[in-house]
Amino acid sequence: MEKSLYELGEMPPLGSVPPQMYASLIRQDRFGEPEKAFATEVVDTPSPGRGQVLVWVMAAGINYNNVWAGLGRPIDVIAARRKQGEPEDFHIGGSEGAGVVFAVGEGVSGVAVGDHVMLSGAQWDETAPDIRLGGDPTLSPTMRAWGYESNYGSFAQFALVRDYQCHPKPKNLTWEAAAAFILTGGTAYRQLFGWAPNTVQPGDPVLIWGGAGGLGSMGIQLARNAGGLPVAVVSSEERAEYCRRLGAVGTVNRREFDHWGRMPDLEDAAAFGAWMSRVRLFGRAFWEALGERRAPKVVLEHSGQDTIPTSMYLCDNGGMVTICGGTSGYAADVDLRFLWMRQKRLQGSHGFNQAQCRAVIHLVASGQVDPCLSRVFGFEEIGEAHQVMHENRQPPGNMAALVNAPRPGLTTLA
C-alpha cells in the first residue's frame, strides 16, 4: 500500500510520488551557525511543472553557498524569494546531487522516469530573449543558483530541477561521488578553458589558490590534464602533499607570508614599498615551486580580497586572473598600472554551461580526473557538514551527504 510519507532510503514505487517528504532545511528564526540552522522537517513534496523534473535524491554535494544560506548573510535567501512572490517560508538547499527521476512535467525532453541522473546547479529561463538569440545562458539575467537562489535543492528526499539540469550518471560512479564534483569541477573548467584566448595551453604555468579545496583539487587536475603546469597555494605540508599527488608541479605555503589583504595607500611610499617586497618574495616562491622563472599565464582565483593584489601583480603580461568568488572579502584592490600597461585580464567567472558540465563529467567518468570525494556525511549531519566548512575544518577535496542512499559506495540501487 502506498504511503503519504516514506522513510529515508525507503523507495516508493517508481513513478509514485508521496505527498510529503523529509528535508534538511533552513528557516529564518534559525539563521546563524550552520549546525543549528539546518534541521530535518517534513514538508509537502513539490510537483513538477512545465519543463521540470522531480528526482528521488540518493546523495547531495556540500558547497559553501549553503553556509551563507544558513548564516542568513550576505543575503536572506528566504526573504529574497518571498519578495519575488514565492510562498515557501523555508529554504531547501543543495546545489548538486544524484538520484533517480520519479516524475516529469509537461514538455520535458531528454529525461524519463527511472533514469539515473546527476544534477547540476545552474537554472535559467530558456525562453529568455538573450538565450533564444544564442547567448551563453550563464550570462543571462535569468540565471539563478539552484538550491541557493531557488528552492527545493538536493537536501531532501525529492529535488525539483529543470530537465536540462539532469545529466546521465556514469555507471562506474557511486552516488556520492556523482553528487560531489559538478559544481567545483564545472566552475574550475569554465575558469581555465571558458575565456578564450586566455585558456590553459600545454606548458602554461597556472597558479591555483586554495589548491586543496574542492575547486582547487579539480583545477589542478584539469590544468595538468591539458598539459599545464599548476602550482597550488596551500596552508600546510599535508595539503601540499595532497596537491602534488593530484598533479601539482609544486606548492607554496601561504602561511609563510603576511602581506594578505588590501593594498596600502599608493601615496604612502614606505608602506607600499614594504608590501611590494613581500609580494615579490611570494613571486620568487612561485618560481621555485614551478622550477623556472616564469609567471602564471592563468590564475585561478576565488579568495578575493586577501589575494587579488598579489594575483594581479604576479600574472604574466597578457595573462588572466579569473575569479569565481570572494571568500576572504569582496573589496579587492587592483593597481591599474599592472592591468593596463601589462595588458592583463581580470575576468569574472560564474558557474558553467551545459557543454562545460558534460566535459567535466566525461573526464571524471573516464578516469582522467578524480572527483576527490574526501568525506561523506549522513542526512542528519548536513548542518554539521556546513559547520565544518564554515570553520575551514573540511578535509581536502569535495564532500557529500547521503540522502536516500543507504550506505557509501553504491553504484546502483540496492
C-alpha positions as CSV (number, residue, x, y, z in Angstrom):
1,M,0.0,0.0,0.0
2,E,1.3,3.4,-0.9
3,K,2.1,5.8,2.0
4,S,1.9,9.6,2.4
5,L,5.5,9.6,3.7
6,Y,8.4,7.2,3.2
7,E,11.4,6.9,5.5
8,L,14.8,7.9,4.1
9,G,16.1,5.1,1.9
10,E,12.6,3.6,1.6
11,M,11.9,3.9,-2.2
12,P,8.3,4.4,-3.2
13,P,7.0,2.5,-6.3
14,L,8.8,4.1,-9.2
15,G,6.8,7.0,-10.5
16,S,4.5,7.2,-7.5
17,V,5.2,10.4,-5.6
18,P,4.2,10.6,-2.0
19,P,2.6,13.9,-0.9
20,Q,5.2,14.6,1.8
21,M,8.9,14.2,2.2
22,Y,11.8,14.7,4.6
23,A,14.0,17.7,4.1
24,S,17.0,19.2,5.9
25,L,16.0,22.8,5.7
26,I,16.7,26.3,7.0
27,R,14.2,28.8,8.5
28,Q,14.7,32.5,9.2
29,D,14.4,32.0,13.0
30,R,17.3,29.6,12.9
31,F,19.7,31.8,10.9
32,G,23.2,31.5,12.4
33,E,25.8,28.8,12.9
34,P,25.1,26.1,10.2
35,E,24.9,23.2,12.6
36,K,21.9,24.8,14.2
37,A,20.4,26.5,11.1
38,F,19.7,23.1,9.4
39,A,17.0,20.8,10.8
40,T,15.1,17.8,9.4
41,E,11.4,18.5,8.9
42,V,8.5,17.0,6.9
43,V,7.2,19.3,4.1
44,D,5.0,18.9,1.1
45,T,6.6,17.2,-1.9
46,P,6.8,19.7,-4.8
47,S,5.1,18.8,-8.1
48,P,7.0,19.3,-11.4
49,G,5.6,22.0,-13.7
50,R,6.4,22.6,-17.4
51,G,10.0,21.7,-18.2
52,Q,10.6,20.4,-14.6
53,V,11.7,17.1,-13.2
54,L,11.3,15.5,-9.8
55,V,14.3,13.5,-8.7
56,W,14.5,11.0,-5.8
57,V,17.8,12.1,-4.3
58,M,20.4,9.5,-3.5
59,A,23.2,11.9,-2.5
60,A,23.9,15.6,-2.4
61,G,27.1,17.7,-2.7
62,I,28.2,20.1,0.1
63,N,29.2,23.6,-1.0
64,Y,29.9,26.9,0.6
65,N,26.8,28.7,-0.8
66,N,24.6,27.0,1.8
67,V,26.9,28.1,4.6
68,W,25.8,31.6,3.5
69,A,22.2,30.4,3.4
70,G,22.4,29.1,6.9
71,L,24.0,32.2,8.2
72,G,21.4,34.4,6.6
73,R,24.1,36.6,5.1
74,P,25.1,38.2,2.9
75,I,21.6,37.5,1.5
76,D,18.5,36.2,3.3
77,V,17.5,33.8,0.5
78,I,14.1,33.1,2.0
79,A,13.2,36.8,2.1
80,A,14.5,37.3,-1.4
81,R,12.3,34.5,-2.8
82,R,9.2,35.7,-0.9
83,K,9.8,39.2,-2.3
84,Q,9.5,37.6,-5.8
85,G,6.2,36.0,-4.9
86,E,7.3,32.5,-3.9
87,P,5.2,31.2,-0.9
88,E,7.6,28.9,1.0
89,D,8.9,30.2,4.3
90,F,11.8,27.7,4.3
91,H,14.9,27.0,2.3
92,I,15.9,23.6,1.0
93,G,19.5,23.9,-0.2
94,G,21.8,21.7,-2.1
95,S,23.2,22.8,-5.5
96,E,24.2,19.5,-6.9
97,G,23.3,15.8,-6.4
98,A,22.5,12.5,-7.9
99,G,19.4,10.3,-7.9
100,V,16.5,8.7,-9.8
101,V,13.9,10.5,-11.9
102,F,10.5,10.0,-10.4
103,A,8.2,12.4,-12.3
104,V,8.4,14.8,-15.2
105,G,6.3,17.8,-16.2
106,E,4.8,18.8,-19.5
107,G,7.3,19.5,-22.2
108,V,10.3,17.7,-20.6
109,S,12.8,16.3,-23.1
110,G,15.9,14.2,-22.8
111,V,15.0,12.5,-19.5
112,A,12.4,9.9,-18.4
113,V,11.1,8.3,-15.2
114,G,13.6,5.7,-13.9
115,D,16.7,7.5,-15.3
116,H,19.8,7.7,-13.1
117,V,21.0,11.3,-13.2
118,M,23.4,13.8,-11.9
119,L,22.1,17.2,-11.1
120,S,23.9,20.5,-12.0
121,G,23.2,23.7,-10.2
122,A,22.6,26.4,-12.8
123,Q,19.0,27.4,-13.7
124,W,17.8,29.9,-16.3
125,D,14.8,30.7,-18.4
126,E,15.2,29.0,-21.8
127,T,12.6,31.4,-23.3
128,A,14.6,34.5,-22.4
129,P,15.4,36.6,-25.4
130,D,19.1,36.6,-24.9
131,I,19.2,32.8,-24.7
132,R,17.0,32.4,-27.7
133,L,19.4,34.6,-29.7
134,G,22.2,32.1,-28.9
135,G,23.7,33.7,-25.8
136,D,25.5,31.7,-23.2
137,P,22.8,31.0,-20.6
138,T,25.2,31.6,-17.7
139,L,25.4,35.3,-18.8
140,S,21.6,35.6,-18.9
141,P,19.9,37.9,-16.3
142,T,17.6,34.9,-15.6
143,M,20.3,32.6,-14.3
144,R,20.0,31.5,-10.7
145,A,21.9,29.1,-8.5
146,W,19.6,26.1,-7.8
147,G,19.4,25.2,-4.1
148,Y,20.6,28.7,-3.2
149,E,18.8,31.4,-5.1
150,S,16.0,28.9,-5.9
151,N,14.3,26.4,-3.6
152,Y,13.9,22.6,-3.5
153,G,17.5,21.6,-3.8
154,S,19.2,18.3,-3.1
155,F,19.0,18.3,0.7
156,A,15.6,16.5,0.6
157,Q,14.1,13.1,-0.4
158,F,12.9,14.8,-3.6
159,A,14.5,17.6,-5.6
160,L,12.9,19.8,-8.2
161,V,15.0,20.7,-11.2
162,R,14.8,21.8,-14.9
163,D,15.2,19.0,-17.4
164,Y,18.5,20.4,-18.7
165,Q,20.0,20.1,-15.2
166,C,19.8,16.3,-15.5
167,H,22.9,14.6,-16.8
168,P,23.2,10.8,-17.3
169,K,25.0,9.3,-14.3
170,P,28.0,7.2,-15.4
171,K,27.6,3.6,-14.2
172,N,31.0,3.4,-12.7
173,L,30.5,6.3,-10.2
174,T,29.0,5.8,-6.8
175,W,26.0,8.0,-5.9
176,E,28.0,10.1,-3.5
177,A,30.9,10.6,-5.9
178,A,28.5,11.6,-8.7
179,A,26.9,14.1,-6.4
180,A,30.0,15.9,-5.2
181,F,32.1,17.3,-8.1
182,I,29.9,19.0,-10.7
183,L,29.8,22.4,-9.0
184,T,33.5,22.7,-8.3
185,G,34.6,20.8,-11.4
186,G,32.4,22.7,-13.8
187,T,33.3,26.1,-12.2
188,A,37.1,25.3,-12.4
189,Y,36.7,24.1,-16.0
190,R,35.0,27.4,-17.1
191,Q,37.7,29.4,-15.3
192,L,40.5,27.5,-17.0
193,F,39.0,26.9,-20.5
194,G,36.0,29.2,-20.9
195,W,37.6,32.5,-21.6
196,A,39.3,32.5,-24.9
197,P,42.0,33.3,-25.8
198,N,43.2,33.0,-22.2
199,T,42.8,29.2,-21.9
200,V,45.3,26.8,-20.4
201,Q,47.7,25.5,-23.1
202,P,50.4,22.8,-22.8
203,G,53.4,24.2,-20.9
204,D,51.4,27.1,-19.3
205,P,52.2,27.9,-15.7
206,V,49.0,28.1,-13.7
207,L,48.5,29.5,-10.2
208,I,45.8,27.7,-8.2
209,W,44.7,29.4,-4.9
210,G,43.2,27.1,-2.3
211,G,44.8,24.1,-4.0
212,A,43.5,21.5,-1.6
213,G,39.9,22.7,-1.6
214,G,37.2,21.3,-3.8
215,L,37.7,24.0,-6.5
216,G,41.5,23.8,-6.3
217,S,41.5,20.0,-6.4
218,M,39.6,20.0,-9.6
219,G,41.5,22.9,-11.0
220,I,44.9,21.2,-10.5
221,Q,43.8,18.1,-12.3
222,L,42.1,20.0,-15.2
223,A,45.1,22.2,-15.8
224,R,47.5,19.2,-15.7
225,N,45.3,17.1,-18.0
226,A,45.5,19.9,-20.5
227,G,49.3,20.0,-20.3
228,G,49.5,23.0,-17.9
229,L,51.9,23.3,-15.0
230,P,49.8,24.0,-11.9
231,V,51.3,25.4,-8.8
232,A,49.0,25.2,-5.8
233,V,48.8,27.6,-2.8
234,V,48.2,25.7,0.4
235,S,48.2,26.1,4.2
236,S,50.1,23.1,5.4
237,E,52.6,20.4,4.2
238,E,49.8,17.8,4.5
239,R,47.8,19.7,2.0
240,A,50.8,20.3,-0.2
241,E,51.4,16.6,-0.4
242,Y,47.7,16.1,-1.4
243,C,48.1,18.7,-4.2
244,R,51.3,17.1,-5.5
245,R,49.5,13.7,-5.7
246,L,46.8,15.3,-7.8
247,G,49.4,16.6,-10.3
248,A,50.6,20.0,-9.0
249,V,54.2,20.6,-10.1
250,G,54.9,22.5,-6.9
251,T,53.2,24.2,-3.9
252,V,53.5,27.5,-2.0
253,N,52.6,27.7,1.7
254,R,50.6,30.9,2.2
255,R,51.3,30.9,6.0
256,E,54.9,31.8,5.2
257,F,53.7,35.2,4.0
258,D,52.0,38.1,5.8
259,H,51.0,40.6,3.1
260,W,47.5,39.4,2.6
261,G,44.6,41.8,2.5
262,R,44.0,45.2,0.9
263,M,46.9,47.1,-0.6
264,P,48.5,50.0,1.3
265,D,47.8,53.6,0.1
266,L,49.8,54.2,-3.1
267,E,50.8,57.6,-1.8
268,D,52.5,56.0,1.3
269,A,55.8,55.1,-0.5
270,A,57.3,53.3,2.5
271,A,54.3,51.1,3.2
272,F,53.7,50.4,-0.5
273,G,57.4,49.6,-1.0
274,A,57.4,47.2,2.0
275,W,54.3,45.5,0.7
276,M,55.7,45.1,-2.8
277,S,58.9,43.5,-1.4
278,R,56.7,40.8,0.3
279,V,54.7,40.3,-2.9
280,R,58.0,39.8,-4.8
281,L,59.0,37.2,-2.2
282,F,55.8,35.3,-3.0
283,G,56.6,35.6,-6.7
284,R,60.1,34.0,-6.1
285,A,58.4,31.2,-4.1
286,F,56.2,30.6,-7.1
287,W,59.3,30.4,-9.4
288,E,60.9,28.0,-7.0
289,A,57.8,25.8,-6.9
290,L,57.5,25.9,-10.7
291,G,61.2,25.2,-11.3
292,E,61.8,28.2,-13.6
293,R,61.4,32.0,-13.7
294,R,58.0,32.2,-15.5
295,A,54.9,34.0,-14.5
296,P,51.5,32.2,-14.4
297,K,49.5,32.6,-17.7
298,V,46.3,31.9,-15.8
299,V,45.5,32.5,-12.1
300,L,42.5,30.6,-10.7
301,E,41.1,32.9,-8.0
302,H,38.2,32.6,-5.6
303,S,39.6,34.1,-2.3
304,G,39.3,37.7,-3.5
305,Q,40.2,40.5,-1.1
306,D,43.2,38.9,0.5
307,T,44.9,37.7,-2.7
308,I,43.7,39.7,-5.7
309,P,46.5,42.3,-5.4
310,T,49.1,39.5,-5.4
311,S,47.4,37.7,-8.3
312,M,47.3,40.8,-10.5
313,Y,50.9,41.6,-9.9
314,L,52.1,38.0,-10.4
315,C,50.1,37.2,-13.5
316,D,52.0,37.2,-16.8
317,N,51.8,40.0,-19.3
318,G,48.8,39.3,-21.4
319,G,47.7,36.7,-18.9
320,M,44.4,36.4,-17.0
321,V,43.2,36.3,-13.4
322,T,39.8,34.5,-13.4
323,I,37.7,34.8,-10.3
324,C,34.6,33.0,-9.2
325,G,34.1,34.2,-5.6
326,G,35.4,36.2,-2.7
327,T,35.7,34.0,0.3
328,S,38.1,36.4,2.1
329,G,36.0,39.5,1.2
330,Y,34.7,41.5,-1.8
331,A,36.7,44.8,-1.5
332,A,39.7,43.7,-3.6
333,D,42.2,46.3,-4.7
334,V,43.8,46.4,-8.2
335,D,46.8,48.5,-9.1
336,L,45.6,49.6,-12.6
337,R,49.1,50.1,-13.8
338,F,49.6,46.3,-13.8
339,L,46.3,45.9,-15.6
340,W,46.6,48.3,-18.5
341,M,50.4,48.6,-19.0
342,R,51.0,44.9,-19.0
343,Q,47.7,44.2,-20.7
344,K,46.4,41.7,-18.2
345,R,42.9,40.5,-17.8
346,L,40.7,40.3,-14.7
347,Q,37.8,38.1,-15.6
348,G,34.8,37.3,-13.6
349,S,33.5,33.7,-14.0
350,H,30.3,32.3,-12.6
351,G,29.1,28.8,-12.9
352,F,29.3,26.9,-16.2
353,N,27.2,26.0,-19.2
354,Q,25.9,22.6,-20.2
355,A,28.8,21.8,-22.5
356,Q,31.4,22.6,-19.8
357,C,29.5,20.4,-17.3
358,R,29.4,17.5,-19.7
359,A,33.1,17.9,-20.4
360,V,33.9,17.5,-16.7
361,I,31.6,14.5,-16.2
362,H,33.4,12.8,-19.2
363,L,36.8,13.5,-17.7
364,V,35.7,12.0,-14.3
365,A,33.9,9.0,-15.8
366,S,36.8,8.1,-18.0
367,G,39.3,8.3,-15.0
368,Q,41.2,11.3,-16.3
369,V,40.1,13.4,-13.3
370,D,39.4,12.2,-9.8
371,P,36.2,13.5,-8.1
372,C,38.2,14.0,-4.9
373,L,35.5,12.8,-2.6
374,S,37.0,13.1,0.8
375,R,34.2,12.8,3.3
376,V,30.6,11.5,3.3
377,F,28.0,12.7,5.8
378,G,24.7,11.2,6.8
379,F,21.4,13.1,6.2
380,E,21.1,14.3,9.8
381,E,24.7,15.6,9.6
382,I,24.1,18.1,6.7
383,G,24.2,21.0,9.2
384,E,27.5,19.7,10.7
385,A,29.0,19.3,7.2
386,H,28.3,23.0,6.6
387,Q,29.6,23.9,10.0
388,V,32.9,22.1,9.2
389,M,33.1,24.1,6.0
390,H,32.3,27.4,7.8
391,E,35.1,26.8,10.2
392,N,37.5,25.8,7.4
393,R,38.0,22.3,9.0
394,Q,37.0,20.4,6.0
395,P,39.4,17.8,4.6
396,P,40.9,18.3,1.1
397,G,38.7,17.9,-1.9
398,N,34.9,17.6,-2.1
399,M,32.2,16.4,0.3
400,A,28.8,14.8,0.0
401,A,25.9,13.7,2.1
402,L,23.8,10.6,1.7
403,V,20.1,11.2,1.4
404,N,18.3,8.1,0.3
405,A,21.4,6.1,-0.5
406,P,21.7,3.6,2.5
407,R,25.5,3.5,2.6
408,P,28.5,4.8,0.8
409,G,30.0,3.0,-2.2
410,L,26.8,2.0,-4.1
411,T,27.0,2.5,-7.8
412,T,23.4,1.2,-8.4
413,L,20.3,0.9,-6.3
414,A,20.3,-1.9,-3.7
